[in-house]
């Protein structure tokens, strides 16, 4: 009975019911998403690649979009260009410098 009275009170005040709704949260995973990139080199060549290992969360608040957020964690070791030598160069000391990080 109290829930019905509360609902009736909110409805009579003209408050939108979705104002009480929580923000939507969406998972981001490599199984159903992609992170791709393109790099132009001296306007002569474009290199393309992707990252294969990442996870994240998107929080969307339709009532207050300015409070929405995106948080993605990408494993740099998962870079893939289709060319193993380039992958190793990207992971090396001149670019990502993954050898200096204490990660498994």
TAVENVEN-V902689 format. One record per residue. N is the residue number from 1. RES is the residue in three letters. SS is DSSP state (~ for helix, > for strand, _ for the rest). Layout:
BEGIN
N/RES/SS + N/RES/SS
END
This chain:
BEGIN
1/UNK/_ + 2/UNK/~ + 3/UNK/~ + 4/UNK/~ + 5/UNK/~ + 6/UNK/~ + 7/UNK/~ + 8/UNK/~ + 9/UNK/~ + 10/UNK/~ + 11/UNK/~ + 12/UNK/~ + 13/UNK/~ + 14/UNK/_ + 15/UNK/_ + 16/UNK/_ + 17/UNK/~ + 18/UNK/~ + 19/UNK/~ + 20/UNK/~ + 21/UNK/_ + 22/UNK/_ + 23/UNK/_ + 24/UNK/> + 25/UNK/> + 26/UNK/> + 27/UNK/> + 28/UNK/> + 29/UNK/> + 30/UNK/_ + 31/UNK/_ + 32/UNK/_ + 33/UNK/_ + 34/UNK/_ + 35/UNK/> + 36/UNK/> + 37/UNK/> + 38/UNK/> + 39/UNK/> + 40/UNK/> + 41/UNK/> + 42/UNK/_ + 43/UNK/_ + 44/UNK/_ + 45/UNK/> + 46/UNK/> + 47/UNK/> + 48/UNK/> + 49/UNK/> + 50/UNK/> + 51/UNK/> + 52/UNK/_ + 53/UNK/_ + 54/UNK/> + 55/UNK/> + 56/UNK/> + 57/UNK/> + 58/UNK/> + 59/UNK/> + 60/UNK/> + 61/UNK/_ + 62/UNK/_ + 63/UNK/_ + 64/UNK/_ + 65/UNK/~ + 66/UNK/~ + 67/UNK/~ + 68/UNK/_ + 69/UNK/> + 70/UNK/> + 71/UNK/> + 72/UNK/> + 73/UNK/> + 74/UNK/> + 75/UNK/_ + 76/UNK/~ + 77/UNK/~ + 78/UNK/~ + 79/UNK/> + 80/UNK/> + 81/UNK/_ + 82/UNK/_ + 83/UNK/_ + 84/UNK/~ + 85/UNK/~ + 86/UNK/~ + 87/UNK/~ + 88/UNK/~ + 89/UNK/~ + 90/UNK/~ + 91/UNK/~ + 92/UNK/_ + 93/UNK/_ + 94/UNK/_ + 95/UNK/_ + 96/UNK/_ + 97/UNK/_ + 98/UNK/~ + 99/UNK/~ + 100/UNK/~ + 101/UNK/_ + 102/UNK/_ + 103/UNK/_ + 104/UNK/_
END
